[in-house]
Amino acid sequence: MKVKVTVLIFEGDGRYSPLSGDYLKMLLDESFSLPSKFLSTKSIEDTVQELYDKYTHLDIRYANPILADVRTKDLELEILYRTMVPHGIMGLKKGHLLSPSGLKLEDFYERAIIEQPRSVSQRH
């Protein structure tokens, strides 16, 4: 069975109210998909850091991901993590920052987005 690691990386913009549609942005890759990678011989932490390095300037020690959900689909196990950082910290290298409200995502991902606290201080 292959193991896929997916990370929901959110950015909270304090210039807006947490109830505003402009407050929360989510990182998507170049093809407007969630950043993910299959686990190889490296640890989950190393795999998440590789995703961070590919798309952002984040470090796992600062943007510590929280386990959001796990599922099996076909012959694949998917581990979903989420993290949230304040506006201006991410340092986007690749991809897009978009509001999750206008995106069409599977229920598996939508549940993790809905459960995401709206404040950086509520992350844990």
A tleap script that builds the chain and sets N, CA, C and O, in Angstrom:
source leaprc.protein.ff14SB
mol = sequence {
  NMET LYS VAL LYS VAL THR VAL LEU ILE PHE
  GLU GLY ASP GLY ARG TYR SER PRO LEU SER
  GLY ASP TYR LEU LYS MET LEU LEU ASP GLU
  SER PHE SER LEU PRO SER LYS PHE LEU SER
  THR LYS SER ILE GLU ASP THR VAL GLN GLU
  LEU TYR ASP LYS TYR THR HIE LEU ASP ILE
  ARG TYR ALA ASN PRO ILE LEU ALA ASP VAL
  ARG THR LYS ASP LEU GLU LEU GLU ILE LEU
  TYR ARG THR MET VAL PRO HIE GLY ILE MET
  GLY LEU LYS LYS GLY HIE LEU LEU SER PRO
  SER GLY LEU LYS LEU GLU ASP PHE TYR GLU
  ARG ALA ILE ILE GLU GLN PRO ARG SER VAL
  SER GLN ARG CHIE
}
set mol.1.N position { 0.847 -1.182 0.000 }
set mol.1.CA position { 0.000 0.000 0.000 }
set mol.1.C position { 0.893 1.246 0.000 }
set mol.1.O position { 1.852 1.339 0.765 }
set mol.2.N position { 0.560 2.184 -0.862 }
set mol.2.CA position { 1.286 3.450 -0.918 }
set mol.2.C position { 0.708 4.406 0.126 }
set mol.2.O position { -0.488 4.396 0.416 }
set mol.3.N position { 1.590 5.224 0.673 }
set mol.3.CA position { 1.176 6.213 1.673 }
set mol.3.C position { 1.423 7.603 1.098 }
set mol.3.O position { 2.540 7.956 0.719 }
set mol.4.N position { 0.350 8.371 1.046 }
set mol.4.CA position { 0.407 9.730 0.508 }
set mol.4.C position { 0.258 10.722 1.656 }
set mol.4.O position { -0.631 10.583 2.496 }
set mol.5.N position { 1.127 11.713 1.685 }
set mol.5.CA position { 1.064 12.775 2.691 }
set mol.5.C position { 0.579 14.046 1.996 }
set mol.5.O position { 1.186 14.510 1.031 }
set mol.6.N position { -0.510 14.593 2.496 }
set mol.6.CA position { -1.084 15.828 1.952 }
set mol.6.C position { -1.098 16.866 3.069 }
set mol.6.O position { -1.412 16.557 4.219 }
set mol.7.N position { -0.751 18.107 2.711 }
set mol.7.CA position { -0.701 19.172 3.707 }
set mol.7.C position { -1.596 20.333 3.280 }
set mol.7.O position { -1.456 20.874 2.183 }
set mol.8.N position { -2.510 20.701 4.163 }
set mol.8.CA position { -3.306 21.914 3.988 }
set mol.8.C position { -2.539 23.028 4.685 }
set mol.8.O position { -2.399 23.026 5.908 }
set mol.9.N position { -2.049 23.969 3.906 }
set mol.9.CA position { -1.288 25.087 4.467 }
set mol.9.C position { -2.149 26.338 4.337 }
set mol.9.O position { -2.424 26.812 3.234 }
set mol.10.N position { -2.568 26.863 5.488 }
set mol.10.CA position { -3.428 28.043 5.528 }
set mol.10.C position { -2.632 29.263 5.946 }
set mol.10.O position { -1.664 29.175 6.702 }
set mol.11.N position { -3.066 30.402 5.431 }
set mol.11.CA position { -2.514 31.683 5.842 }
set mol.11.C position { -3.664 32.537 6.343 }
set mol.11.O position { -4.638 32.761 5.625 }
set mol.12.N position { -3.551 33.015 7.580 }
set mol.12.CA position { -4.564 33.892 8.159 }
set mol.12.C position { -4.105 35.335 8.072 }
set mol.12.O position { -3.033 35.682 8.567 }
set mol.13.N position { -4.909 36.172 7.447 }
set mol.13.CA position { -4.545 37.576 7.244 }
set mol.13.C position { -5.244 38.442 8.286 }
set mol.13.O position { -6.445 38.698 8.200 }
set mol.14.N position { -4.471 38.885 9.265 }
set mol.14.CA position { -4.996 39.673 10.372 }
set mol.14.C position { -5.550 41.028 9.995 }
set mol.14.O position { -6.151 41.704 10.829 }
set mol.15.N position { -5.358 41.438 8.746 }
set mol.15.CA position { -5.932 42.714 8.301 }
set mol.15.C position { -7.437 42.608 8.134 }
set mol.15.O position { -8.125 43.623 8.016 }
set mol.16.N position { -7.955 41.374 8.122 }
set mol.16.CA position { -9.391 41.137 7.936 }
set mol.16.C position { -9.956 40.427 9.156 }
set mol.16.O position { -9.222 39.818 9.935 }
set mol.17.N position { -11.237 40.513 9.306 }
set mol.17.CA position { -11.916 39.777 10.363 }
set mol.17.C position { -11.839 38.274 10.057 }
set mol.17.O position { -11.911 37.883 8.892 }
set mol.18.N position { -11.694 37.432 11.082 }
set mol.18.CA position { -11.680 35.982 10.838 }
set mol.18.C position { -12.963 35.458 10.187 }
set mol.18.O position { -12.980 34.348 9.653 }
set mol.19.N position { -14.013 36.235 10.229 }
set mol.19.CA position { -15.265 35.834 9.593 }
set mol.19.C position { -15.341 36.261 8.131 }
set mol.19.O position { -16.258 35.866 7.411 }
set mol.20.N position { -14.392 37.054 7.702 }
set mol.20.CA position { -14.363 37.545 6.323 }
set mol.20.C position { -13.843 36.463 5.378 }
set mol.20.O position { -12.999 35.649 5.753 }
set mol.21.N position { -14.350 36.463 4.170 }
set mol.21.CA position { -13.875 35.541 3.148 }
set mol.21.C position { -12.449 35.829 2.708 }
set mol.21.O position { -11.807 34.979 2.090 }
set mol.22.N position { -11.950 37.016 3.019 }
set mol.22.CA position { -10.583 37.389 2.657 }
set mol.22.C position { -9.556 36.984 3.707 }
set mol.22.O position { -8.353 37.078 3.464 }
set mol.23.N position { -10.019 36.537 4.868 }
set mol.23.CA position { -9.105 36.231 5.965 }
set mol.23.C position { -8.257 34.985 5.702 }
set mol.23.O position { -7.041 35.018 5.892 }
set mol.24.N position { -8.869 33.914 5.278 }
set mol.24.CA position { -8.190 32.626 5.152 }
set mol.24.C position { -7.828 32.324 3.701 }
set mol.24.O position { -8.686 32.358 2.818 }
set mol.25.N position { -6.557 32.030 3.465 }
set mol.25.CA position { -6.079 31.605 2.139 }
set mol.25.C position { -5.450 30.223 2.301 }
set mol.25.O position { -4.942 29.879 3.369 }
set mol.26.N position { -5.492 29.443 1.230 }
set mol.26.CA position { -4.974 28.093 1.256 }
set mol.26.C position { -4.016 27.896 0.092 }
set mol.26.O position { -4.264 28.384 -1.010 }
set mol.27.N position { -2.940 27.193 0.331 }
set mol.27.CA position { -1.946 26.942 -0.703 }
set mol.27.C position { -2.383 25.797 -1.606 }
set mol.27.O position { -2.746 24.719 -1.135 }
set mol.28.N position { -2.343 26.047 -2.906 }
set mol.28.CA position { -2.564 25.020 -3.919 }
set mol.28.C position { -1.347 24.987 -4.822 }
set mol.28.O position { -0.675 26.003 -5.000 }
set mol.29.N position { -1.056 23.819 -5.395 }
set mol.29.CA position { 0.107 23.722 -6.281 }
set mol.29.C position { -0.201 24.340 -7.643 }
set mol.29.O position { -1.257 24.945 -7.831 }
set mol.30.N position { 0.712 24.189 -8.577 }
set mol.30.CA position { 0.568 24.820 -9.893 }
set mol.30.C position { -0.652 24.321 -10.668 }
set mol.30.O position { -1.190 25.040 -11.510 }
set mol.31.N position { -1.086 23.095 -10.385 }
set mol.31.CA position { -2.264 22.545 -11.067 }
set mol.31.C position { -3.526 22.689 -10.214 }
set mol.31.O position { -4.522 22.004 -10.447 }
set mol.32.N position { -3.475 23.590 -9.221 }
set mol.32.CA position { -4.597 23.892 -8.339 }
set mol.32.C position { -5.054 22.672 -7.536 }
set mol.32.O position { -6.245 22.500 -7.274 }
set mol.33.N position { -4.098 21.836 -7.151 }
set mol.33.CA position { -4.340 20.688 -6.267 }
set mol.33.C position { -3.643 20.952 -4.943 }
set mol.33.O position { -2.800 21.842 -4.836 }
set mol.34.N position { -4.003 20.171 -3.940 }
set mol.34.CA position { -3.353 20.310 -2.645 }
set mol.34.C position { -1.951 19.723 -2.700 }
set mol.34.O position { -1.749 18.694 -3.344 }
set mol.35.N position { -0.980 20.345 -2.046 }
set mol.35.CA position { 0.384 19.807 -2.030 }
set mol.35.C position { 0.419 18.427 -1.375 }
set mol.35.O position { -0.040 18.251 -0.247 }
set mol.36.N position { 0.967 17.460 -2.097 }
set mol.36.CA position { 1.050 16.107 -1.563 }
set mol.36.C position { 2.263 15.398 -2.147 }
set mol.36.O position { 2.826 15.803 -3.164 }
set mol.37.N position { 2.639 14.331 -1.469 }
set mol.37.CA position { 3.800 13.563 -1.890 }
set mol.37.C position { 3.686 12.164 -1.311 }
set mol.37.O position { 3.193 11.986 -0.197 }
set mol.38.N position { 4.141 11.171 -2.067 }
set mol.38.CA position { 4.134 9.808 -1.560 }
set mol.38.C position { 5.316 9.605 -0.632 }
set mol.38.O position { 6.429 10.059 -0.898 }
set mol.39.N position { 5.047 8.917 0.456 }
set mol.39.CA position { 6.067 8.624 1.446 }
set mol.39.C position { 7.044 7.612 0.876 }
set mol.39.O position { 6.643 6.602 0.298 }
set mol.40.N position { 8.335 7.891 1.044 }
set mol.40.CA position { 9.352 6.950 0.577 }
set mol.40.C position { 10.070 6.402 1.798 }
set mol.40.O position { 9.421 5.968 2.750 }
set mol.41.N position { 11.349 6.412 1.791 }
set mol.41.CA position { 12.119 5.909 2.927 }
set mol.41.C position { 12.287 6.966 4.004 }
set mol.41.O position { 12.816 6.672 5.076 }
set mol.42.N position { 11.851 8.180 3.744 }
set mol.42.CA position { 11.982 9.270 4.713 }
set mol.42.C position { 10.819 9.253 5.698 }
set mol.42.O position { 9.790 8.621 5.459 }
set mol.43.N position { 11.002 9.952 6.796 }
set mol.43.CA position { 9.942 10.044 7.801 }
set mol.43.C position { 8.831 10.977 7.313 }
set mol.43.O position { 8.991 11.695 6.326 }
set mol.44.N position { 7.723 10.948 8.014 }
set mol.44.CA position { 6.614 11.848 7.677 }
set mol.44.C position { 7.059 13.301 7.849 }
set mol.44.O position { 6.730 14.148 7.019 }
set mol.45.N position { 7.796 13.592 8.906 }
set mol.45.CA position { 8.274 14.956 9.148 }
set mol.45.C position { 9.164 15.435 8.003 }
set mol.45.O position { 9.038 16.572 7.548 }
set mol.46.N position { 10.071 14.558 7.535 }
set mol.46.CA position { 10.938 14.931 6.414 }
set mol.46.C position { 10.130 15.148 5.138 }
set mol.46.O position { 10.436 16.043 4.350 }
set mol.47.N position { 9.104 14.334 4.934 }
set mol.47.CA position { 8.257 14.467 3.745 }
set mol.47.C position { 7.474 15.775 3.791 }
set mol.47.O position { 7.363 16.461 2.775 }
set mol.48.N position { 6.931 16.126 4.950 }
set mol.48.CA position { 6.220 17.402 5.093 }
set mol.48.C position { 7.185 18.559 4.853 }
set mol.48.O position { 6.832 19.532 4.185 }
set mol.49.N position { 8.395 18.461 5.391 }
set mol.49.CA position { 9.376 19.528 5.179 }
set mol.49.C position { 9.729 19.654 3.701 }
set mol.49.O position { 9.928 20.768 3.216 }
set mol.50.N position { 9.812 18.545 2.977 }
set mol.50.CA position { 10.069 18.605 1.530 }
set mol.50.C position { 8.944 19.335 0.810 }
set mol.50.O position { 9.199 20.100 -0.121 }
set mol.51.N position { 7.702 19.108 1.228 }
set mol.51.CA position { 6.575 19.847 0.640 }
set mol.51.C position { 6.678 21.334 0.980 }
set mol.51.O position { 6.470 22.188 0.119 }
set mol.52.N position { 6.997 21.633 2.225 }
set mol.52.CA position { 7.197 23.038 2.617 }
set mol.52.C position { 8.285 23.669 1.750 }
set mol.52.O position { 8.105 24.765 1.218 }
set mol.53.N position { 9.419 22.968 1.610 }
set mol.53.CA position { 10.549 23.516 0.848 }
set mol.53.C position { 10.205 23.743 -0.620 }
set mol.53.O position { 10.696 24.689 -1.236 }
set mol.54.N position { 9.375 22.890 -1.171 }
set mol.54.CA position { 9.016 23.006 -2.586 }
set mol.54.C position { 8.144 24.237 -2.844 }
set mol.54.O position { 8.303 24.913 -3.860 }
set mol.55.N position { 7.222 24.524 -1.917 }
set mol.55.CA position { 6.231 25.568 -2.162 }
set mol.55.C position { 6.423 26.846 -1.340 }
set mol.55.O position { 5.938 27.908 -1.731 }
set mol.56.N position { 7.128 26.753 -0.205 }
set mol.56.CA position { 7.221 27.897 0.702 }
set mol.56.C position { 8.625 27.986 1.314 }
set mol.56.O position { 9.522 27.204 1.000 }
set mol.57.N position { 8.765 28.963 2.192 }
set mol.57.CA position { 9.989 29.092 2.983 }
set mol.57.C position { 9.728 28.683 4.435 }
set mol.57.O position { 10.474 29.079 5.330 }
set mol.58.N position { 8.687 27.900 4.674 }
set mol.58.CA position { 8.334 27.489 6.029 }
set mol.58.C position { 9.257 26.396 6.538 }
set mol.58.O position { 9.859 25.654 5.760 }
set mol.59.N position { 9.356 26.312 7.837 }
set mol.59.CA position { 10.105 25.260 8.503 }
set mol.59.C position { 9.139 24.511 9.416 }
set mol.59.O position { 8.317 25.125 10.096 }
set mol.60.N position { 9.240 23.199 9.427 }
set mol.60.CA position { 8.321 22.373 10.205 }
set mol.60.C position { 8.404 22.683 11.705 }
set mol.60.O position { 7.454 22.434 12.446 }
set mol.61.N position { 9.533 23.220 12.142 }
set mol.61.CA position { 9.660 23.584 13.562 }
set mol.61.C position { 8.795 24.790 13.905 }
set mol.61.O position { 8.373 24.945 15.051 }
set mol.62.N position { 8.528 25.645 12.923 }
set mol.62.CA position { 7.668 26.804 13.152 }
set mol.62.C position { 6.217 26.487 12.781 }
set mol.62.O position { 5.298 26.707 13.570 }
set mol.63.N position { 6.035 25.980 11.594 }
set mol.63.CA position { 4.698 25.661 11.089 }
set mol.63.C position { 4.451 24.172 11.318 }
set mol.63.O position { 4.369 23.378 10.380 }
set mol.64.N position { 4.334 23.826 12.597 }
set mol.64.CA position { 4.177 22.434 12.986 }
set mol.64.C position { 2.815 21.909 12.531 }
set mol.64.O position { 1.785 22.405 12.985 }
set mol.65.N position { 2.793 20.915 11.643 }
set mol.65.CA position { 1.513 20.429 11.131 }
set mol.65.C position { 0.761 19.598 12.171 }
set mol.65.O position { 1.361 18.916 13.002 }
set mol.66.N position { -0.553 19.675 12.101 }
set mol.66.CA position { -1.445 18.929 12.983 }
set mol.66.C position { -2.148 17.874 12.139 }
set mol.66.O position { -2.627 18.164 11.043 }
set mol.67.N position { -2.206 16.662 12.647 }
set mol.67.CA position { -2.907 15.598 11.942 }
set mol.67.C position { -4.384 15.943 11.860 }
set mol.67.O position { -5.038 16.140 12.884 }
set mol.68.N position { -4.909 16.018 10.643 }
set mol.68.CA position { -6.314 16.390 10.442 }
set mol.68.C position { -7.187 15.171 10.193 }
set mol.68.O position { -8.310 15.102 10.692 }
set mol.69.N position { -6.682 14.200 9.421 }
set mol.69.CA position { -7.500 13.033 9.077 }
set mol.69.C position { -6.637 11.995 8.364 }
set mol.69.O position { -5.525 12.282 7.919 }
set mol.70.N position { -7.174 10.796 8.270 }
set mol.70.CA position { -6.530 9.693 7.554 }
set mol.70.C position { -7.624 8.948 6.818 }
set mol.70.O position { -8.731 8.786 7.331 }
set mol.71.N position { -7.308 8.491 5.600 }
set mol.71.CA position { -8.282 7.694 4.855 }
set mol.71.C position { -7.566 6.680 3.974 }
set mol.71.O position { -6.389 6.828 3.643 }
set mol.72.N position { -8.306 5.657 3.609 }
set mol.72.CA position { -7.820 4.719 2.600 }
set mol.72.C position { -8.714 4.878 1.384 }
set mol.72.O position { -9.939 4.951 1.488 }
set mol.73.N position { -8.075 4.928 0.242 }
set mol.73.CA position { -8.799 5.085 -1.016 }
set mol.73.C position { -8.063 4.244 -2.043 }
set mol.73.O position { -6.874 4.446 -2.291 }
set mol.74.N position { -8.776 3.304 -2.634 }
set mol.74.CA position { -8.177 2.329 -3.537 }
set mol.74.C position { -7.077 1.599 -2.763 }
set mol.74.O position { -7.357 1.043 -1.701 }
set mol.75.N position { -5.883 1.582 -3.241 }
set mol.75.CA position { -4.773 0.927 -2.532 }
set mol.75.C position { -3.817 1.962 -1.963 }
set mol.75.O position { -2.600 1.771 -1.953 }
set mol.76.N position { -4.394 3.066 -1.487 }
set mol.76.CA position { -3.608 4.188 -1.012 }
set mol.76.C position { -4.080 4.613 0.377 }
set mol.76.O position { -5.280 4.699 0.639 }
set mol.77.N position { -3.138 4.873 1.243 }
set mol.77.CA position { -3.432 5.466 2.537 }
set mol.77.C position { -3.038 6.933 2.443 }
set mol.77.O position { -1.902 7.248 2.088 }
set mol.78.N position { -3.963 7.829 2.758 }
set mol.78.CA position { -3.658 9.258 2.712 }
set mol.78.C position { -3.700 9.831 4.112 }
set mol.78.O position { -4.680 9.674 4.839 }
set mol.79.N position { -2.610 10.504 4.478 }
set mol.79.CA position { -2.507 11.161 5.769 }
set mol.79.C position { -2.599 12.663 5.503 }
set mol.79.O position { -1.785 13.223 4.770 }
set mol.80.N position { -3.592 13.301 6.102 }
set mol.80.CA position { -3.843 14.717 5.866 }
set mol.80.C position { -3.433 15.529 7.086 }
set mol.80.O position { -3.921 15.303 8.193 }
set mol.81.N position { -2.536 16.470 6.867 }
set mol.81.CA position { -2.087 17.388 7.905 }
set mol.81.C position { -2.560 18.786 7.543 }
set mol.81.O position { -2.848 19.083 6.384 }
set mol.82.N position { -2.634 19.645 8.568 }
set mol.82.CA position { -2.955 21.046 8.322 }
set mol.82.C position { -2.094 21.916 9.216 }
set mol.82.O position { -1.702 21.523 10.314 }
set mol.83.N position { -1.812 23.096 8.719 }
set mol.83.CA position { -1.091 24.086 9.501 }
set mol.83.C position { -1.574 25.465 9.080 }
set mol.83.O position { -2.075 25.661 7.973 }
set mol.84.N position { -1.411 26.407 9.988 }
set mol.84.CA position { -1.824 27.774 9.699 }
set mol.84.C position { -0.743 28.732 10.175 }
set mol.84.O position { -0.218 28.603 11.280 }
set mol.85.N position { -0.425 29.688 9.325 }
set mol.85.CA position { 0.581 30.697 9.652 }
set mol.85.C position { -0.010 32.086 9.416 }
set mol.85.O position { -0.948 32.240 8.634 }
set mol.86.N position { 0.539 33.093 10.090 }
set mol.86.CA position { 0.065 34.459 9.856 }
set mol.86.C position { 0.467 34.957 8.471 }
set mol.86.O position { 1.414 34.458 7.862 }
set mol.87.N position { -0.264 35.936 7.998 }
set mol.87.CA position { 0.005 36.568 6.703 }
set mol.87.C position { 1.445 37.088 6.661 }
set mol.87.O position { 1.925 37.703 7.613 }
set mol.88.N position { 2.120 36.830 5.546 }
set mol.88.CA position { 3.462 37.348 5.333 }
set mol.88.C position { 4.584 36.427 5.786 }
set mol.88.O position { 5.752 36.736 5.551 }
set mol.89.N position { 4.278 35.334 6.413 }
set mol.89.CA position { 5.295 34.416 6.943 }
set mol.89.C position { 5.642 33.315 5.937 }
set mol.89.O position { 6.774 32.830 5.915 }
set mol.90.N position { 4.692 32.926 5.123 }
set mol.90.CA position { 4.846 31.753 4.270 }
set mol.90.C position { 5.990 31.871 3.269 }
set mol.90.O position { 6.750 30.915 3.114 }
set mol.91.N position { 6.140 32.975 2.601 }
set mol.91.CA position { 7.169 33.117 1.579 }
set mol.91.C position { 6.935 32.156 0.423 }
set mol.91.O position { 7.736 31.253 0.184 }
set mol.92.N position { 5.848 32.351 -0.281 }
set mol.92.CA position { 5.439 31.462 -1.366 }
set mol.92.C position { 6.498 31.376 -2.471 }
set mol.92.O position { 6.943 32.398 -2.994 }
set mol.93.N position { 6.892 30.158 -2.816 }
set mol.93.CA position { 7.841 29.919 -3.905 }
set mol.93.C position { 7.114 29.499 -5.183 }
set mol.93.O position { 7.427 29.977 -6.273 }
set mol.94.N position { 6.157 28.613 -5.035 }
set mol.94.CA position { 5.383 28.053 -6.153 }
set mol.94.C position { 3.938 27.926 -5.728 }
set mol.94.O position { 3.620 27.929 -4.538 }
set mol.95.N position { 3.077 27.816 -6.704 }
set mol.95.CA position { 1.680 27.569 -6.411 }
set mol.95.C position { 0.864 28.839 -6.275 }
set mol.95.O position { 1.254 29.909 -6.742 }
set mol.96.N position { -0.285 28.691 -5.620 }
set mol.96.CA position { -1.256 29.778 -5.522 }
set mol.96.C position { -1.838 29.821 -4.122 }
set mol.96.O position { -2.031 28.780 -3.494 }
set mol.97.N position { -2.118 31.021 -3.628 }
set mol.97.CA position { -2.850 31.206 -2.378 }
set mol.97.C position { -4.254 31.663 -2.731 }
set mol.97.O position { -4.449 32.755 -3.264 }
set mol.98.N position { -5.228 30.818 -2.429 }
set mol.98.CA position { -6.612 31.118 -2.780 }
set mol.98.C position { -7.523 30.905 -1.585 }
set mol.98.O position { -7.209 30.141 -0.672 }
set mol.99.N position { -8.645 31.585 -1.605 }
set mol.99.CA position { -9.652 31.390 -0.570 }
set mol.99.C position { -10.287 30.018 -0.762 }
set mol.99.O position { -10.684 29.684 -1.879 }
set mol.100.N position { -10.394 29.214 0.296 }
set mol.100.CA position { -10.987 27.890 0.136 }
set mol.100.C position { -12.483 27.922 -0.157 }
set mol.100.O position { -13.049 26.915 -0.583 }
set mol.101.N position { -13.129 29.062 0.066 }
set mol.101.CA position { -14.588 29.133 -0.107 }
set mol.101.C position { -15.026 28.921 -1.547 }
set mol.101.O position { -16.136 28.439 -1.772 }
set mol.102.N position { -14.213 29.257 -2.516 }
set mol.102.CA position { -14.626 29.113 -3.909 }
set mol.102.C position { -14.111 27.856 -4.585 }
set mol.102.O position { -14.270 27.699 -5.796 }
set mol.103.N position { -13.497 26.958 -3.828 }
set mol.103.CA position { -12.889 25.766 -4.418 }
set mol.103.C position { -13.806 24.554 -4.337 }
set mol.103.O position { -14.586 24.408 -3.396 }
set mol.104.N position { -13.699 23.698 -5.329 }
set mol.104.CA position { -14.423 22.418 -5.323 }
set mol.104.C position { -13.443 21.354 -4.845 }
set mol.104.O position { -12.516 20.980 -5.564 }
set mol.105.N position { -13.658 20.873 -3.621 }
set mol.105.CA position { -12.784 19.865 -3.039 }
set mol.105.C position { -13.605 18.678 -2.558 }
set mol.105.O position { -14.805 18.797 -2.310 }
set mol.106.N position { -12.946 17.536 -2.429 }
set mol.106.CA position { -13.617 16.355 -1.889 }
set mol.106.C position { -14.028 16.627 -0.443 }
set mol.106.O position { -13.423 17.456 0.236 }
set mol.107.N position { -15.063 15.922 0.022 }
set mol.107.CA position { -15.549 16.080 1.396 }
set mol.107.C position { -14.438 15.851 2.420 }
set mol.107.O position { -14.395 16.516 3.456 }
set mol.108.N position { -13.549 14.916 2.129 }
set mol.108.CA position { -12.425 14.611 3.016 }
set mol.108.C position { -11.614 15.867 3.329 }
set mol.108.O position { -11.233 16.094 4.477 }
set mol.109.N position { -11.356 16.672 2.318 }
set mol.109.CA position { -10.581 17.909 2.501 }
set mol.109.C position { -11.448 19.020 3.075 }
set mol.109.O position { -10.986 19.798 3.910 }
set mol.110.N position { -12.680 19.099 2.644 }
set mol.110.CA position { -13.577 20.148 3.131 }
set mol.110.C position { -13.799 20.048 4.635 }
set mol.110.O position { -13.857 21.068 5.322 }
set mol.111.N position { -13.924 18.820 5.153 }
set mol.111.CA position { -14.092 18.654 6.599 }
set mol.111.C position { -12.901 19.233 7.358 }
set mol.111.O position { -13.077 19.895 8.381 }
set mol.112.N position { -11.701 18.986 6.863 }
set mol.112.CA position { -10.491 19.506 7.526 }
set mol.112.C position { -10.441 21.028 7.455 }
set mol.112.O position { -9.944 21.673 8.378 }
set mol.113.N position { -10.945 21.604 6.377 }
set mol.113.CA position { -10.971 23.066 6.244 }
set mol.113.C position { -11.990 23.659 7.209 }
set mol.113.O position { -11.713 24.661 7.868 }
set mol.114.N position { -13.155 23.052 7.292 }
set mol.114.CA position { -14.203 23.541 8.189 }
set mol.114.C position { -13.740 23.470 9.639 }
set mol.114.O position { -14.066 24.348 10.439 }
set mol.115.N position { -12.983 22.434 9.983 }
set mol.115.CA position { -12.512 22.257 11.360 }
set mol.115.C position { -11.309 23.134 11.691 }
set mol.115.O position { -10.920 23.228 12.856 }
set mol.116.N position { -10.712 23.778 10.685 }
set mol.116.CA position { -9.540 24.621 10.917 }
set mol.116.C position { -9.936 25.842 11.747 }
set mol.116.O position { -10.825 26.594 11.348 }
set mol.117.N position { -9.288 26.047 12.898 }
set mol.117.CA position { -9.577 27.258 13.690 }
set mol.117.C position { -9.290 28.504 12.848 }
set mol.117.O position { -8.414 28.493 11.983 }
set mol.118.N position { -10.031 29.561 13.113 }
set mol.118.CA position { -9.898 30.798 12.348 }
set mol.118.C position { -8.824 31.730 12.880 }
set mol.118.O position { -8.591 32.795 12.307 }
set mol.119.N position { -8.175 31.351 13.950 }
set mol.119.CA position { -7.158 32.200 14.546 }
set mol.119.C position { -5.864 31.407 14.689 }
set mol.119.O position { -5.895 30.226 15.036 }
set mol.120.N position { -4.750 32.036 14.428 }
set mol.120.CA position { -3.456 31.376 14.571 }
set mol.120.C position { -3.276 30.915 16.017 }
set mol.120.O position { -2.669 29.873 16.262 }
set mol.121.N position { -3.790 31.674 16.963 }
set mol.121.CA position { -3.633 31.320 18.379 }
set mol.121.C position { -4.492 30.124 18.776 }
set mol.121.O position { -4.289 29.570 19.856 }
set mol.122.N position { -5.437 29.709 17.946 }
set mol.122.CA position { -6.288 28.561 18.235 }
set mol.122.C position { -5.813 27.293 17.548 }
set mol.122.O position { -6.552 26.308 17.514 }
set mol.123.N position { -4.603 27.284 16.998 }
set mol.123.CA position { -4.131 26.164 16.209 }
set mol.123.C position { -4.097 24.854 16.967 }
set mol.123.O position { -4.380 23.807 16.384 }
set mol.124.N position { -3.763 24.875 18.238 }
set mol.124.CA position { -3.532 23.626 18.970 }
set mol.124.C position { -4.635 23.348 19.953 }
set mol.124.O position { -4.597 22.336 20.653 }
savepdb mol mol.pdb
quit
